[in-house]
């Protein structure tokens, strides 16, 4: 999802910084990938060599629209040329969710030819085979871009030559996530997720040329990027060899996955609004026309069953191939890649996705019934017994609490506990709760992700250095502690039980690193509780 930190002023700052970096005259290595060469630029102040806008797959246009991405090595006309990789590539086409707020902007422009990635390499690497932090941006699966949503400049700068950062883009909205029977038969469901996997495969084939180690890739994403990390963990039910060695699921967004009936409604709505009669017609439309159609389908279907306030219309679906079952089911059954994991969530995850104009229990229930169209009276009876109106000072806070639990907080508990049960090294699982900064969804972003090395969007530079050091250390060692900055508290593993006992036994043995305005300390996992057990038991009603 969009972080609250990127307003107009921040965008101008980012563009200004990019312009200054691109004016650098420093010489950087030309990267030879055998099929093409790339020349980049250097920001001497940040100590980073930049390679921007690198294609990892062929343009997904024409017959490749709603199809599996094609590796760029096998579909290009480069002829060994040297390409200037000093400028930003365009973002994928964006749309907004009418039920919340506008999606992240794309000041660098938009294009359907957007399967691009950026590689940021330290100018003075500590080795010729560095670990790689591979980042999947958020934006509700409808917006965002690699350089603006989760920039890696500050991370690479603070790593002291220890990591390479790769930021990717993938098809969004109806370009990446339109489903239905026709797409399943004549293309590929979850094209956006397949793009992400294609980018990981490109890194496996090519990152050595940049000085990276393909055997030490950590995937990281926040919000829809965190949801994407969750999907990549359950890809193919974890049955093959993953193109990554560790994962960071940052405030992972687990919105409901549209069932096949809803997918067919999406597809048929696209046909109706476009005047097309079949998929060939849709593939023949211009990119700009489909970009407008992308938003029009959302506008024509909100509000409606499964498309309620706070969620986004497009997103991953169960396809029986790449995503074989709902995420909660796959994690419960152990059908995921067993790798070291960090997961975290912010204090008020449901706040910006709840409607302040809904002031009565009746309004809230109507909204909840649209969100969970498969739920019945027993579901809502139990929901409101676990989140009684008397426990909150308003209906709004009641709703933001259960919405945040359902869509982010509880998934962090499911992921961490499932990984502990399955991973051979159970101490390689870590969870963090963040009640600093804005405390809202995306509150961690300005403390970890910045294209300016002094973290101007963070309100506490010391905390930014601590958080960044945890991320860098985990990327290098799959443990947030060895490279943590001086003064950063030790982060115990999720299974350590170091925090002692909790009331009624809840959370005993599950330890989180709790960050507040005034302290960083271990405590029992607040999400290991009856509320999350309820949502977990009703996954078939709330996930699809």
Backbone torsions as a table, in degrees:
resi	resn	phi	psi	omega
1	UNK	NA	166.6	177.8
2	UNK	-70.5	134.1	173.9
3	UNK	-78.4	148.1	178.6
4	UNK	-69.1	-3.0	-169.2
5	UNK	-88.0	-17.2	-172.0
6	UNK	-99.0	84.6	173.8
7	UNK	-93.6	-170.0	-177.1
8	UNK	-62.0	-41.1	-179.5
9	UNK	-63.0	-40.4	179.9
10	UNK	-65.1	-39.0	179.1
11	UNK	-63.1	-43.2	178.1
12	UNK	-62.1	-39.5	178.3
13	UNK	-63.2	-43.0	180.0
14	UNK	-63.3	-46.7	179.5
15	UNK	-60.9	-40.7	178.6
16	UNK	-62.4	-42.2	-179.9
17	UNK	-65.7	-42.1	178.1
18	UNK	-60.8	-42.4	-178.7
19	UNK	-62.7	-42.9	179.1
20	UNK	-63.0	-42.1	-179.1
21	UNK	-63.4	-39.5	-176.2
22	UNK	-73.0	-17.8	178.2
23	UNK	-84.9	-2.1	-179.7
24	UNK	-64.1	141.0	-179.6
25	UNK	-101.7	3.8	-178.2
26	UNK	-64.5	143.9	178.4
27	UNK	-86.1	133.1	176.7
28	UNK	-123.0	159.2	-178.7
29	UNK	-61.3	141.5	170.1
30	UNK	-84.3	126.9	-175.8
31	UNK	-92.5	122.9	-179.2
32	UNK	-102.2	113.5	179.9
33	UNK	-102.3	14.4	-179.4
34	UNK	76.6	-46.0	178.6
35	UNK	-91.1	-15.2	179.6
36	UNK	-165.0	158.9	174.8
37	UNK	-118.2	148.3	179.1
38	UNK	-126.8	131.8	171.1
39	UNK	-108.3	138.9	-177.0
40	UNK	-119.6	-150.1	175.9
41	UNK	-146.0	165.7	-177.1
42	UNK	-122.4	139.3	166.7
43	UNK	-103.1	100.0	-174.7
44	UNK	-63.8	-34.1	-179.9
45	UNK	-64.3	-44.2	179.6
46	UNK	-80.3	-18.4	-178.1
47	UNK	71.5	41.4	-175.3
48	UNK	-132.3	136.7	169.0
49	UNK	-98.1	127.6	-174.6
50	UNK	-108.4	137.0	171.7
51	UNK	-130.8	108.2	-169.5
52	UNK	-107.8	151.4	169.0
53	UNK	63.5	35.5	-179.7
54	UNK	-81.7	127.7	178.0
55	UNK	-75.8	129.8	173.6
56	UNK	-106.8	-10.4	178.0
57	UNK	-149.3	160.7	179.1
58	UNK	-66.5	157.0	178.5
59	UNK	-57.1	124.6	-176.2
60	UNK	-84.0	57.2	-177.1
61	UNK	-114.0	168.4	178.0
62	UNK	58.3	-125.6	-178.8
63	UNK	-66.4	-19.3	179.5
64	UNK	-89.2	-1.6	174.5
65	UNK	-68.8	128.8	-175.9
66	UNK	61.2	33.1	176.6
67	UNK	-123.6	165.0	177.3
68	UNK	-61.8	137.4	-178.6
69	UNK	-63.5	144.7	179.3
70	UNK	-100.8	125.5	179.9
71	UNK	-54.4	135.9	-174.6
72	UNK	-66.4	-28.4	-179.8
73	UNK	-60.5	-27.0	-175.0
74	UNK	-103.1	-0.6	-176.9
75	UNK	-147.4	76.8	179.4
76	UNK	-153.7	168.8	175.9
77	UNK	-124.8	35.8	-174.3
78	UNK	-71.6	-36.9	179.7
79	UNK	54.0	38.7	174.8
80	UNK	72.7	12.5	-177.2
81	UNK	-68.7	165.5	174.9
82	UNK	-101.6	120.6	-176.4
83	UNK	-104.7	135.0	176.6
84	UNK	-75.1	114.2	-178.0
85	UNK	-109.0	45.0	-176.9
86	UNK	-99.9	-8.9	-175.5
87	UNK	-118.3	156.3	-179.7
88	UNK	-68.2	139.7	172.0
89	UNK	-85.8	164.5	-179.6
90	UNK	-69.7	155.0	173.7
91	UNK	-79.5	161.9	171.0
92	UNK	-71.8	158.6	-178.0
93	UNK	-57.2	135.9	-175.1
94	UNK	-106.1	157.1	168.4
95	UNK	-146.6	174.0	-179.0
96	UNK	-125.5	156.7	176.3
97	UNK	-95.0	118.5	-176.6
98	UNK	-63.2	-19.9	-174.6
99	UNK	-85.6	-6.1	179.5
100	UNK	-131.1	-92.7	-176.5
101	UNK	-151.3	172.6	-179.8
102	UNK	-62.7	146.2	178.0
103	UNK	-74.0	168.0	179.5
104	UNK	-55.4	143.2	-178.6
105	UNK	-77.6	165.8	179.4
106	UNK	-130.4	74.6	-176.1
107	UNK	-64.6	-16.0	178.4
108	UNK	-83.4	1.0	-179.3
109	UNK	96.5	166.3	-177.0
110	UNK	-126.8	149.0	179.2
111	UNK	-158.3	155.0	172.1
112	UNK	-77.8	-24.0	176.1
113	UNK	-85.6	76.0	-168.1
114	UNK	-131.1	13.4	-179.3
115	UNK	-80.5	78.1	-170.6
116	UNK	-124.5	160.4	173.2
117	UNK	-144.0	157.9	175.6
118	UNK	-113.1	142.1	175.6
119	UNK	-121.8	122.6	178.0
120	UNK	-111.9	118.8	-174.5
121	UNK	-117.5	132.3	176.5
122	UNK	-61.9	137.7	-179.0
123	UNK	-64.9	-27.0	178.7
124	UNK	-126.3	76.7	-177.4
125	UNK	-69.3	149.7	-179.6
126	UNK	-81.7	-13.4	176.8
127	UNK	-154.8	175.0	178.5
128	UNK	-95.5	6.5	178.8
129	UNK	-141.9	75.4	-174.8
130	UNK	-83.0	147.9	169.5
131	UNK	-64.2	154.7	-172.5
132	UNK	-120.8	131.9	171.7
133	UNK	-102.5	109.3	-174.2
134	UNK	-100.8	117.6	-168.2
135	UNK	-112.3	129.9	176.3
136	UNK	-108.0	116.2	-174.0
137	UNK	-72.0	157.2	174.4
138	UNK	-92.8	-172.0	-178.8
139	UNK	134.2	23.5	175.1
140	UNK	67.9	19.4	-175.9
141	UNK	64.7	11.3	178.8
142	UNK	-125.8	-10.7	-176.7
143	UNK	-151.4	179.2	178.1
144	UNK	100.9	166.2	177.6
145	UNK	-158.2	161.0	-173.8
146	UNK	-57.7	-52.1	-173.5
147	UNK	-79.0	-15.2	-175.3
148	UNK	-107.5	-23.8	-176.3
149	UNK	-88.8	-43.4	-179.8
150	UNK	-140.2	65.9	-179.5
151	UNK	-63.4	143.0	-174.5
152	UNK	-105.8	10.3	-174.3
153	UNK	-58.5	-50.1	-176.6
154	UNK	-65.5	-35.8	177.8
155	UNK	-62.3	-46.9	179.8
156	UNK	-65.2	-41.8	178.5
157	UNK	-60.7	-45.4	-178.1
158	UNK	-76.3	-12.1	-179.2
159	UNK	-76.5	-10.3	179.7
160	UNK	56.1	44.2	175.4
161	UNK	83.9	12.2	-171.1
162	UNK	-96.1	-18.6	-176.4
163	UNK	-138.0	155.4	168.5
164	UNK	-106.5	140.1	178.9
165	UNK	-110.2	133.7	173.2
166	UNK	-123.6	122.2	176.5
167	UNK	-113.1	130.0	-172.9
168	UNK	-117.4	162.9	170.6
169	UNK	-121.9	153.5	-177.1
170	UNK	-148.3	157.0	-177.1
171	UNK	-61.6	137.7	-174.5
172	UNK	-117.2	166.8	175.0
173	UNK	55.2	-141.0	-177.4
174	UNK	-70.3	-20.1	176.0
175	UNK	-66.0	-36.1	-175.1
176	UNK	-107.4	-16.8	-170.6
177	UNK	-137.9	17.9	173.2
178	UNK	-72.2	135.3	-176.9
179	UNK	-121.0	-157.8	179.4
180	UNK	111.5	168.8	-176.2
181	UNK	-61.8	-40.2	-176.6
182	UNK	-67.3	-43.3	178.0
183	UNK	-63.7	-42.3	180.0
184	UNK	-60.4	-36.3	-176.8
185	UNK	-86.0	-25.6	-173.0
186	UNK	-125.1	22.6	-179.3
187	UNK	-174.2	-135.9	-178.2
188	UNK	-144.4	125.0	169.8
189	UNK	-70.4	155.9	178.6
190	UNK	57.8	40.8	-179.5
191	UNK	-56.9	-36.8	179.7
192	UNK	-63.5	-39.9	176.3
193	UNK	-68.2	-37.5	177.5
194	UNK	-65.9	-33.5	173.3
195	UNK	-59.5	-46.7	179.9
196	UNK	-57.7	-45.0	179.6
197	UNK	-65.1	-38.7	178.1
198	UNK	-62.2	-38.3	177.5
199	UNK	-66.4	-38.8	175.7
200	UNK	-62.5	-41.1	178.9
201	UNK	-65.4	-38.0	176.2
202	UNK	-60.3	-42.7	177.9
203	UNK	-60.7	-42.7	178.5
204	UNK	-58.7	-37.5	-176.8
205	UNK	-81.3	-27.2	-165.1
206	UNK	-125.8	-10.8	-170.7
207	UNK	-69.9	-20.7	178.0
208	UNK	-59.0	-34.0	-178.4
209	UNK	-64.0	-24.8	178.4
210	UNK	-92.5	-0.7	-176.9
211	UNK	91.9	20.0	-179.7
212	UNK	-102.2	160.7	-179.8
213	UNK	-106.6	109.9	-178.8
214	UNK	-65.2	-16.0	178.3
215	UNK	-84.8	-4.2	-178.8
216	UNK	-130.7	61.4	178.2
217	UNK	-103.9	125.7	173.3
218	UNK	-108.1	125.3	176.5
219	UNK	-91.4	137.9	-177.0
220	UNK	-138.4	135.4	174.0
221	UNK	-155.9	151.8	178.6
222	UNK	-119.8	145.4	-179.7
223	UNK	61.3	-120.0	175.1
224	UNK	-62.3	-26.8	172.4
225	UNK	-66.9	-38.3	174.8
226	UNK	-68.3	-37.4	173.3
227	UNK	-63.3	-37.5	176.6
228	UNK	-64.0	-41.3	175.9
229	UNK	-59.1	-42.7	176.9
230	UNK	-57.9	-44.8	179.9
231	UNK	-65.9	-39.0	178.4
232	UNK	-67.1	-29.6	177.3
233	UNK	-69.2	-32.6	-179.7
234	UNK	-98.3	5.6	-178.3
235	UNK	-57.5	136.7	-179.5
236	UNK	55.5	25.3	-176.5
237	UNK	56.0	26.5	178.8
238	UNK	65.9	26.5	-171.8
239	UNK	-89.8	-13.2	-179.7
240	UNK	-116.0	-166.4	-177.9
241	UNK	-92.4	122.9	-175.5
242	UNK	-76.0	147.8	176.6
243	UNK	-85.4	33.6	176.5
244	UNK	-155.6	160.3	-175.0
245	UNK	-112.2	-13.7	-179.3
246	UNK	-159.1	167.4	-175.2
247	UNK	-144.8	145.7	172.1
248	UNK	-125.6	109.9	177.7
249	UNK	-101.1	96.5	-173.0
250	UNK	-89.4	121.4	-173.5
251	UNK	30.5	66.8	-172.4
252	UNK	-69.7	126.0	-175.1
253	UNK	-89.8	109.4	179.6
254	UNK	-107.8	73.4	177.5
255	UNK	-75.2	160.1	178.7
256	UNK	-57.7	143.4	177.1
257	UNK	-92.3	125.3	-178.0
258	UNK	-62.0	130.6	176.2
259	UNK	-76.8	175.1	-174.1
260	UNK	-62.6	-34.5	178.0
261	UNK	-61.8	-46.8	178.5
262	UNK	-65.0	-38.4	178.0
263	UNK	-60.4	-41.7	179.5
264	UNK	-66.8	-33.7	174.6
265	UNK	-63.7	-42.3	177.2
266	UNK	-58.0	-49.5	-177.7
267	UNK	-63.4	-46.2	-178.3
268	UNK	-67.4	-32.8	174.8
269	UNK	-64.7	-39.7	177.4
270	UNK	-62.7	-41.5	177.2
271	UNK	-61.8	-47.3	-176.2
272	UNK	-62.1	-46.8	-175.9
273	UNK	-72.4	-25.5	-178.5
274	UNK	-89.7	-17.4	-174.5
275	UNK	80.4	10.1	179.3
276	UNK	-87.4	159.9	177.8
277	UNK	-114.1	-12.5	-179.1
278	UNK	-156.8	176.3	-176.2
279	UNK	-68.7	-30.0	178.7
280	UNK	-62.8	-38.9	176.1
281	UNK	-63.3	-45.4	179.4
282	UNK	-60.6	-39.2	178.9
283	UNK	-70.5	-20.2	179.4
284	UNK	-86.6	-9.0	178.6
285	UNK	-71.0	154.1	177.2
286	UNK	-68.5	158.6	179.0
287	UNK	-59.1	-42.4	-178.9
288	UNK	-64.0	-37.7	179.2
289	UNK	-65.1	-43.4	178.3
290	UNK	-68.5	-32.9	175.9
291	UNK	-60.2	-42.0	176.7
292	UNK	-70.3	-37.3	178.3
293	UNK	-63.9	-36.7	176.8
294	UNK	-50.0	-47.3	179.1
295	UNK	-77.2	-35.8	-176.6
296	UNK	-63.7	-37.2	179.2
297	UNK	-65.0	-40.7	176.8
298	UNK	-61.4	-48.4	-177.2
299	UNK	-60.9	-32.3	-176.5
300	UNK	-81.5	-11.2	-173.4
301	UNK	-119.5	-2.2	177.8
302	UNK	-105.2	136.2	-8.3
303	UNK	-82.5	158.3	178.9
304	UNK	-172.6	172.9	-178.9
305	UNK	-55.4	124.9	-179.2
306	UNK	80.2	-6.4	179.7
307	UNK	-126.0	68.9	-174.3
308	UNK	-103.8	179.6	-177.9
309	UNK	-60.2	131.9	173.5
310	UNK	98.2	-12.7	178.4
311	UNK	-114.9	168.3	-176.7
312	UNK	-111.8	145.6	-169.4
313	UNK	-72.8	-36.7	-178.3
314	UNK	-97.5	148.7	178.1
315	UNK	170.7	-178.9	-178.5
316	UNK	-60.3	154.7	176.4
317	UNK	-136.8	162.8	171.8
318	UNK	-76.7	120.2	-178.3
319	UNK	-111.5	-4.9	-179.7
320	UNK	78.5	-3.3	-179.1
321	UNK	-122.1	-79.3	-179.6
322	UNK	-72.9	-47.9	174.1
323	UNK	-110.2	103.1	-168.6
324	UNK	-91.1	-16.5	178.1
325	UNK	-158.4	172.5	179.4
326	UNK	-62.2	147.2	-176.1
327	UNK	-55.2	-43.0	-178.2
328	UNK	-63.0	-35.0	179.0
329	UNK	-70.3	-42.7	-179.4
330	UNK	-65.0	-41.1	177.6
331	UNK	-68.8	-37.9	179.6
332	UNK	-64.2	-34.5	-177.8
333	UNK	-89.1	-2.7	-178.9
334	UNK	78.9	17.5	-178.3
335	UNK	-90.6	70.8	-179.7
336	UNK	-156.0	164.4	177.5
337	UNK	-72.6	130.9	-178.1
338	UNK	-91.8	97.4	-177.7
339	UNK	-136.6	157.6	174.0
340	UNK	-54.4	143.8	-171.0
341	UNK	-139.3	137.5	160.9
342	UNK	-114.7	135.8	169.7
343	UNK	-137.5	152.6	-177.9
344	UNK	-153.6	166.4	174.9
345	UNK	-151.7	159.6	-177.8
346	UNK	-95.7	172.3	-170.5
347	UNK	-70.2	-41.3	-175.6
348	UNK	-124.0	70.9	-174.1
349	UNK	-68.0	-26.9	-176.6
350	UNK	-91.3	-3.2	-169.7
351	UNK	-61.2	-54.4	-173.7
352	UNK	-79.1	-2.4	178.1
353	UNK	-110.0	15.9	178.2
354	UNK	-118.1	148.2	-171.6
355	UNK	-92.4	113.7	-178.2
356	UNK	-68.0	-16.3	-179.8
357	UNK	-82.0	-11.4	177.6
358	UNK	-85.3	108.3	-172.2
359	UNK	-113.9	-1.6	-178.7
360	UNK	-125.0	158.9	176.7
361	UNK	-62.3	-33.0	178.9
362	UNK	-63.5	-46.7	178.3
363	UNK	-59.8	-43.5	-178.7
364	UNK	-64.0	-40.4	-178.9
365	UNK	-67.2	-41.0	176.3
366	UNK	-58.4	-43.9	178.6
367	UNK	-63.7	-44.6	-178.7
368	UNK	-65.6	-35.9	178.6
369	UNK	-67.2	-32.5	174.9
370	UNK	-71.3	-36.3	179.6
371	UNK	-69.3	-40.2	-177.9
372	UNK	-119.4	73.2	-174.2
373	UNK	-65.7	-17.7	-180.0
374	UNK	-89.9	-6.4	-177.2
375	UNK	-81.9	151.4	179.7
376	UNK	-121.0	-169.8	-175.4
377	UNK	-57.4	-38.5	-178.6
378	UNK	-65.7	-34.5	177.8
379	UNK	-61.3	-50.6	-176.3
380	UNK	-71.2	-30.3	175.5
381	UNK	-62.5	-46.3	179.6
382	UNK	-69.4	-38.5	178.8
383	UNK	-56.2	-48.9	-175.5
384	UNK	-78.8	-15.5	171.9
385	UNK	-78.1	-28.9	176.9
386	UNK	-82.8	-26.3	178.8
387	UNK	-125.9	66.6	-175.6
388	UNK	-67.2	141.3	-179.6
389	UNK	-56.2	-31.4	-178.0
390	UNK	-66.5	-15.6	-179.1
391	UNK	-87.7	-2.7	-175.0
392	UNK	-129.4	151.7	-178.2
393	UNK	-83.3	-3.0	176.3
394	UNK	-162.2	160.7	174.2
395	UNK	-62.2	-35.2	179.5
396	UNK	-58.0	-48.4	-178.1
397	UNK	-69.9	-30.8	173.9
398	UNK	-60.7	-47.9	-177.9
399	UNK	-67.8	-43.3	-178.5
400	UNK	-63.4	-29.0	-178.7
401	UNK	-72.0	-50.7	-178.8
402	UNK	-72.4	-31.1	177.6
403	UNK	-65.7	-44.5	178.2
404	UNK	-62.2	-38.7	177.3
405	UNK	-63.9	-49.8	-175.8
406	UNK	-61.8	-41.4	-167.9
407	UNK	-95.8	-20.7	-178.3
408	UNK	-137.8	-53.6	-171.3
409	UNK	-59.7	-51.0	-178.8
410	UNK	-65.3	-40.5	175.4
411	UNK	-56.6	-33.4	176.9
412	UNK	-64.3	-36.8	177.0
413	UNK	-67.2	-44.5	179.9
414	UNK	-61.3	-44.9	-176.9
415	UNK	-66.0	-48.5	-176.2
416	UNK	-64.9	-45.4	-178.2
417	UNK	-68.5	-38.2	177.8
418	UNK	-65.8	-40.5	179.7
419	UNK	-66.4	-39.6	177.2
420	UNK	-59.8	-39.3	-179.0
421	UNK	-69.8	-21.6	-171.3
422	UNK	-114.0	-26.2	-174.6
423	UNK	-76.0	137.1	-179.8
424	UNK	-63.6	-37.3	175.1
425	UNK	-101.4	90.6	-174.4
426	UNK	-66.1	-17.5	-179.6
427	UNK	-81.1	0.3	-178.3
428	UNK	-96.4	24.8	177.1
429	UNK	-119.8	131.7	-175.4
430	UNK	-137.5	142.9	176.6
431	UNK	-133.9	145.1	-178.4
432	UNK	-131.9	141.9	169.8
433	UNK	-115.0	138.1	-170.4
434	UNK	-123.5	111.9	178.5
435	UNK	-122.4	51.7	176.8
436	UNK	-133.5	-178.5	-176.3
437	UNK	58.6	-134.9	178.4
438	UNK	-73.0	-21.6	-173.7
439	UNK	69.3	-2.5	-178.4
440	UNK	-90.9	177.5	177.4
441	UNK	-52.1	127.3	-178.2
442	UNK	85.5	10.0	-176.7
443	UNK	-61.8	-27.9	179.8
444	UNK	-72.2	-23.9	-170.9
445	UNK	-51.2	-53.4	-175.6
446	UNK	-68.4	-10.8	178.2
447	UNK	-93.3	-5.7	-178.3
448	UNK	-128.2	-42.3	-170.4
449	UNK	-111.9	119.2	179.6
450	UNK	-159.5	145.3	173.6
451	UNK	-94.4	6.1	176.6
452	UNK	-118.9	130.1	-167.9
453	UNK	-70.0	-17.4	-179.3
454	UNK	-101.6	17.7	174.3
455	UNK	49.2	62.4	-177.2
456	UNK	-65.9	-21.4	-179.2
457	UNK	-86.3	-10.0	177.6
458	UNK	-87.1	141.4	-179.2
459	UNK	-93.1	7.2	177.1
460	UNK	-151.3	104.1	-175.6
461	UNK	-65.6	-36.3	178.8
462	UNK	-60.9	-44.6	179.2
463	UNK	-65.5	-37.3	177.6
464	UNK	-61.5	-41.9	178.8
465	UNK	-66.0	-37.3	178.5
466	UNK	-65.3	-50.7	-177.9
467	UNK	-61.7	-43.9	179.9
468	UNK	-62.1	-40.2	-179.6
469	UNK	-65.2	-35.1	175.3
470	UNK	-60.9	-46.2	-177.7
471	UNK	-65.3	-43.8	179.2
472	UNK	-63.5	-45.4	-179.1
473	UNK	-61.5	-41.9	179.7
474	UNK	-65.2	-38.2	178.5
475	UNK	-62.3	-38.4	-177.0
476	UNK	-81.7	-45.9	-170.9
477	UNK	-115.9	-2.7	-172.9
478	UNK	59.8	31.6	179.4
479	UNK	-153.2	125.5	-176.5
480	UNK	-75.0	-0.8	-171.3
481	UNK	-96.3	-40.2	-172.1
482	UNK	-57.0	-37.5	-177.8
483	UNK	-106.7	16.6	179.6
484	UNK	-65.3	145.8	-174.9
485	UNK	-68.6	160.3	179.0
486	UNK	-58.3	129.1	-179.1
487	UNK	93.0	-7.9	178.1
488	UNK	-78.1	125.3	179.4
489	UNK	-61.6	149.9	175.3
490	UNK	-62.6	136.5	-179.4
491	UNK	-104.6	105.4	-178.8
492	UNK	-71.8	154.3	178.4
493	UNK	-68.5	161.1	-175.9
494	UNK	-61.5	-31.8	-175.0
495	UNK	-93.9	2.3	-171.8
496	UNK	-65.4	-31.4	-176.9
497	UNK	66.3	18.4	-173.8
498	UNK	-69.7	-15.5	-175.7
499	UNK	-84.5	-3.2	180.0
500	UNK	89.7	-154.9	-174.3
501	UNK	-101.1	161.6	178.6
502	UNK	-122.0	164.0	-179.4
503	UNK	-58.4	136.4	177.8
504	UNK	57.6	19.1	177.3
505	UNK	81.5	-1.7	-178.2
506	UNK	-69.7	130.7	175.4
507	UNK	81.1	-0.8	180.0
508	UNK	-60.4	128.8	179.7
509	UNK	88.2	-16.2	177.2
510	UNK	-105.0	113.2	-172.5
511	UNK	-114.1	132.8	175.9
512	UNK	-116.2	154.6	171.1
513	UNK	-88.9	111.3	-175.4
514	UNK	-97.1	117.9	179.9
515	UNK	-104.0	125.0	174.6
516	UNK	-125.9	-176.9	177.7
517	UNK	-61.0	-30.8	-170.0
518	UNK	-114.0	-10.8	-174.2
519	UNK	-156.2	161.8	169.8
520	UNK	-131.2	115.9	-175.1
521	UNK	-152.4	160.2	178.8
522	UNK	-81.8	143.5	177.2
523	UNK	-154.6	163.2	176.1
524	UNK	-63.1	148.8	179.8
525	UNK	-64.9	115.5	-179.4
526	UNK	-68.3	-15.4	-177.8
527	UNK	-90.4	-7.1	174.8
528	UNK	-82.4	73.1	-169.1
529	UNK	-146.8	173.7	-175.4
530	UNK	-60.8	-33.7	-178.8
531	UNK	-61.6	-46.0	-179.5
532	UNK	-72.5	-32.4	175.4
533	UNK	-63.8	-36.2	177.0
534	UNK	-63.5	-51.0	-179.2
535	UNK	-61.9	-37.6	-179.7
536	UNK	-65.0	-33.9	-179.6
537	UNK	-77.2	-13.0	-178.5
538	UNK	-116.1	27.7	-176.5
539	UNK	-55.7	-37.0	-179.0
540	UNK	-65.8	-20.1	178.6
541	UNK	-92.5	-30.6	-172.9
542	UNK	-105.3	-15.0	-177.2
543	UNK	-98.7	-12.5	-175.6
544	UNK	-148.0	NA	NA
